[in-house]
Structures are given as structure tokens and as C-alpha cells.
Amino acid sequence: MIRPNHATALSIPPGHVGPMVLPGTGRPIYWTGRIAIGLRHERPVHTQEVSHSTLWVQRLMLNR
């Protein structure tokens, strides 16, 4: 069991090597047996549609 300096402990089964998910964050990691690699920042997916006025201004500026 790994005990980081902060509040929660990460429980890794003995002998496990492979992908895992950090509890509480949902972030994927790859456990090598000694260290975790593969943490990466992913930008949130924007689900808002672009407004017509935004598209109009974009076309106006790109046509110059």
C-alpha cells in the first residue's frame, strides 16, 4: 500500500502491473510495479453550441 503525504491512501494489490484509476479523481494511471506513470491533463469537453453571432463575427474577421 502506498501512502502519499496527503489524506487518502492508494491501495494497489501486490504484484499488480497495469492500468488503474486514481480514486476520487478518476484519472487514469499506469502502475509499473514501483511508480505510477501516465498522468496527463485533459481539457474538458465543451458541450455548448456556438452561437450564430459568434460564427458571424468569426467569418467577418477571417474574410479580412
Sequence and secondary structure as in RCSB ss.txt:
>XXXX:A:sequence
MIRPNHATALSIPPGHVGPMVLPGTGRPIYWTGRIAIGLRHERPVHTQEVSHSTLWVQRLMLNR
>XXXX:A:secstr
 B  SSS  B   TT  EEEE TTT  EEEE SS EE              HHHHHHHHHHHT 
